[in-house]
Amino acid sequence: MQRATVPPRRSTMQRKALEDLFIHALSEIANAEQDLNAQARKVA
């Protein structure tokens, strides 16, 4: 039996979806941090 060197298309799509989700989550966190910093400056 030959081993498949190329992963099936589905797993590639799943990985892409996970990467998109991860990038989106990181940008959401960055936005939240900026909002918190802005609020902290207003209070100070």
N, CA, C and O atoms as CSV, one atom per row, in Angstrom:
chain,resi,resn,atom,element,x,y,z
A,1,MET,N,N,0.837,-1.209,0.000
A,1,MET,CA,C,0.000,0.000,0.000
A,1,MET,C,C,0.869,1.255,0.000
A,1,MET,O,O,1.863,1.344,0.721
A,2,GLN,N,N,0.477,2.204,-0.811
A,2,GLN,CA,C,1.215,3.466,-0.848
A,2,GLN,C,C,0.643,4.421,0.184
A,2,GLN,O,O,-0.567,4.476,0.406
A,3,ARG,N,N,1.534,5.165,0.805
A,3,ARG,CA,C,1.061,6.196,1.734
A,3,ARG,C,C,0.756,7.458,0.942
A,3,ARG,O,O,1.515,7.838,0.050
A,4,ALA,N,N,-0.332,8.091,1.264
A,4,ALA,CA,C,-0.679,9.337,0.575
A,4,ALA,C,C,0.171,10.462,1.149
A,4,ALA,O,O,0.154,10.708,2.355
A,5,THR,N,N,0.910,11.140,0.285
A,5,THR,CA,C,1.746,12.243,0.764
A,5,THR,C,C,0.941,13.533,0.833
A,5,THR,O,O,1.221,14.407,1.654
A,6,VAL,N,N,-0.065,13.647,-0.038
A,6,VAL,CA,C,-0.902,14.855,-0.034
A,6,VAL,C,C,-2.120,14.595,0.838
A,6,VAL,O,O,-2.821,13.605,0.628
A,7,PRO,N,N,-2.388,15.454,1.804
A,7,PRO,CA,C,-3.562,15.243,2.657
A,7,PRO,C,C,-4.838,15.410,1.844
A,7,PRO,O,O,-4.844,16.156,0.864
A,8,PRO,N,N,-5.911,14.738,2.223
A,8,PRO,CA,C,-7.174,14.912,1.502
A,8,PRO,C,C,-7.634,16.366,1.578
A,8,PRO,O,O,-7.306,17.090,2.517
A,9,ARG,N,N,-8.387,16.766,0.586
A,9,ARG,CA,C,-8.800,18.164,0.469
A,9,ARG,C,C,-9.551,18.650,1.707
A,9,ARG,O,O,-9.401,19.802,2.115
A,10,ARG,N,N,-10.351,17.777,2.301
A,10,ARG,CA,C,-11.180,18.208,3.418
A,10,ARG,C,C,-10.328,18.716,4.583
A,10,ARG,O,O,-10.631,19.752,5.175
A,11,SER,N,N,-9.255,17.976,4.911
A,11,SER,CA,C,-8.440,18.387,6.054
A,11,SER,C,C,-7.753,19.718,5.768
A,11,SER,O,O,-7.544,20.519,6.680
A,12,THR,N,N,-7.401,19.958,4.497
A,12,THR,CA,C,-6.783,21.234,4.148
A,12,THR,C,C,-7.780,22.363,4.360
A,12,THR,O,O,-7.426,23.427,4.868
A,13,MET,N,N,-9.028,22.124,3.970
A,13,MET,CA,C,-10.060,23.150,4.153
A,13,MET,C,C,-10.317,23.386,5.637
A,13,MET,O,O,-10.511,24.522,6.069
A,14,GLN,N,N,-10.319,22.304,6.413
A,14,GLN,CA,C,-10.537,22.455,7.853
A,14,GLN,C,C,-9.415,23.270,8.478
A,14,GLN,O,O,-9.655,24.124,9.332
A,15,ARG,N,N,-8.164,22.996,8.039
A,15,ARG,CA,C,-7.035,23.726,8.600
A,15,ARG,C,C,-7.137,25.207,8.240
A,15,ARG,O,O,-6.857,26.073,9.069
A,16,LYS,N,N,-7.541,25.496,6.998
A,16,LYS,CA,C,-7.698,26.883,6.564
A,16,LYS,C,C,-8.767,27.580,7.405
A,16,LYS,O,O,-8.594,28.729,7.810
A,17,ALA,N,N,-9.866,26.881,7.664
A,17,ALA,CA,C,-10.940,27.461,8.464
A,17,ALA,C,C,-10.453,27.744,9.882
A,17,ALA,O,O,-10.775,28.785,10.456
A,18,LEU,N,N,-9.674,26.815,10.448
A,18,LEU,CA,C,-9.136,27.027,11.791
A,18,LEU,C,C,-8.190,28.221,11.818
A,18,LEU,O,O,-8.214,29.019,12.755
A,19,GLU,N,N,-7.348,28.341,10.773
A,19,GLU,CA,C,-6.420,29.471,10.720
A,19,GLU,C,C,-7.185,30.785,10.647
A,19,GLU,O,O,-6.838,31.747,11.331
A,20,ASP,N,N,-8.234,30.829,9.811
A,20,ASP,CA,C,-9.045,32.044,9.698
A,20,ASP,C,C,-9.672,32.384,11.047
A,20,ASP,O,O,-9.682,33.542,11.466
A,21,LEU,N,N,-10.198,31.355,11.724
A,21,LEU,CA,C,-10.827,31.563,13.025
A,21,LEU,C,C,-9.819,32.109,14.033
A,21,LEU,O,O,-10.127,33.021,14.800
A,22,PHE,N,N,-8.605,31.538,14.025
A,22,PHE,CA,C,-7.555,31.948,14.951
A,22,PHE,C,C,-7.149,33.399,14.706
A,22,PHE,O,O,-7.018,34.184,15.645
A,23,ILE,N,N,-6.950,33.749,13.420
A,23,ILE,CA,C,-6.576,35.122,13.075
A,23,ILE,C,C,-7.677,36.088,13.508
A,23,ILE,O,O,-7.394,37.165,14.032
A,24,HIS,N,N,-8.936,35.697,13.286
A,24,HIS,CA,C,-10.059,36.549,13.674
A,24,HIS,C,C,-10.074,36.749,15.188
A,24,HIS,O,O,-10.285,37.861,15.670
A,25,ALA,N,N,-9.847,35.664,15.937
A,25,ALA,CA,C,-9.836,35.754,17.394
A,25,ALA,C,C,-8.717,36.677,17.869
A,25,ALA,O,O,-8.919,37.482,18.777
A,26,LEU,N,N,-7.537,36.562,17.256
A,26,LEU,CA,C,-6.417,37.419,17.652
A,26,LEU,C,C,-6.740,38.887,17.400
A,26,LEU,O,O,-6.427,39.741,18.230
A,27,SER,N,N,-7.360,39.186,16.266
A,27,SER,CA,C,-7.681,40.580,15.968
A,27,SER,C,C,-8.753,41.096,16.931
A,27,SER,O,O,-8.726,42.261,17.326
A,28,GLU,N,N,-9.697,40.228,17.306
A,28,GLU,CA,C,-10.713,40.628,18.281
A,28,GLU,C,C,-10.063,40.963,19.621
A,28,GLU,O,O,-10.423,41.954,20.257
A,29,ILE,N,N,-9.109,40.144,20.049
A,29,ILE,CA,C,-8.402,40.386,21.308
A,29,ILE,C,C,-7.632,41.700,21.233
A,29,ILE,O,O,-7.646,42.483,22.183
A,30,ALA,N,N,-6.962,41.943,20.116
A,30,ALA,CA,C,-6.200,43.179,19.947
A,30,ALA,C,C,-7.133,44.386,20.026
A,30,ALA,O,O,-6.795,45.392,20.649
A,31,ASN,N,N,-8.304,44.289,19.397
A,31,ASN,CA,C,-9.261,45.393,19.447
A,31,ASN,C,C,-9.735,45.629,20.876
A,31,ASN,O,O,-9.855,46.776,21.307
A,32,ALA,N,N,-10.004,44.559,21.609
A,32,ALA,CA,C,-10.467,44.684,22.989
A,32,ALA,C,C,-9.392,45.343,23.849
A,32,ALA,O,O,-9.702,46.177,24.700
A,33,GLU,N,N,-8.128,44.970,23.630
A,33,GLU,CA,C,-7.036,45.580,24.392
A,33,GLU,C,C,-6.945,47.072,24.106
A,33,GLU,O,O,-6.730,47.867,25.020
A,34,GLN,N,N,-7.106,47.457,22.841
A,34,GLN,CA,C,-7.048,48.872,22.494
A,34,GLN,C,C,-8.186,49.631,23.166
A,34,GLN,O,O,-7.988,50.739,23.663
A,35,ASP,N,N,-9.384,49.034,23.182
A,35,ASP,CA,C,-10.521,49.673,23.838
A,35,ASP,C,C,-10.247,49.857,25.326
A,35,ASP,O,O,-10.524,50.920,25.881
A,36,LEU,N,N,-9.700,48.823,25.978
A,36,LEU,CA,C,-9.400,48.914,27.405
A,36,LEU,C,C,-8.368,50.003,27.672
A,36,LEU,O,O,-8.505,50.772,28.623
A,37,ASN,N,N,-7.332,50.069,26.831
A,37,ASN,CA,C,-6.303,51.088,27.010
A,37,ASN,C,C,-6.892,52.483,26.856
A,37,ASN,O,O,-6.538,53.392,27.606
A,38,ALA,N,N,-7.779,52.656,25.899
A,38,ALA,CA,C,-8.411,53.959,25.685
A,38,ALA,C,C,-9.252,54.338,26.903
A,38,ALA,O,O,-9.223,55.488,27.339
A,39,GLN,N,N,-9.996,53.388,27.453
A,39,GLN,CA,C,-10.813,53.662,28.637
A,39,GLN,C,C,-9.926,53.988,29.833
A,39,GLN,O,O,-10.248,54.877,30.622
A,40,ALA,N,N,-8.820,53.280,29.970
A,40,ALA,CA,C,-7.917,53.522,31.094
A,40,ALA,C,C,-7.337,54.934,31.009
A,40,ALA,O,O,-7.168,55.600,32.031
A,41,ARG,N,N,-7.034,55.388,29.802
A,41,ARG,CA,C,-6.497,56.741,29.651
A,41,ARG,C,C,-7.545,57.786,30.012
A,41,ARG,O,O,-7.218,58.826,30.584
A,42,LYS,N,N,-8.809,57.509,29.679
A,42,LYS,CA,C,-9.879,58.455,30.017
A,42,LYS,C,C,-10.017,58.574,31.533
A,42,LYS,O,O,-10.181,59.670,32.067
A,43,VAL,N,N,-9.949,57.435,32.214
A,43,VAL,CA,C,-10.131,57.418,33.670
A,43,VAL,C,C,-8.955,58.093,34.361
A,43,VAL,O,O,-9.143,58.837,35.323
A,44,ALA,N,N,-7.747,57.841,33.879
A,44,ALA,CA,C,-6.547,58.358,34.536
A,44,ALA,C,C,-6.509,59.883,34.476
A,44,ALA,O,O,-5.569,60.497,34.980
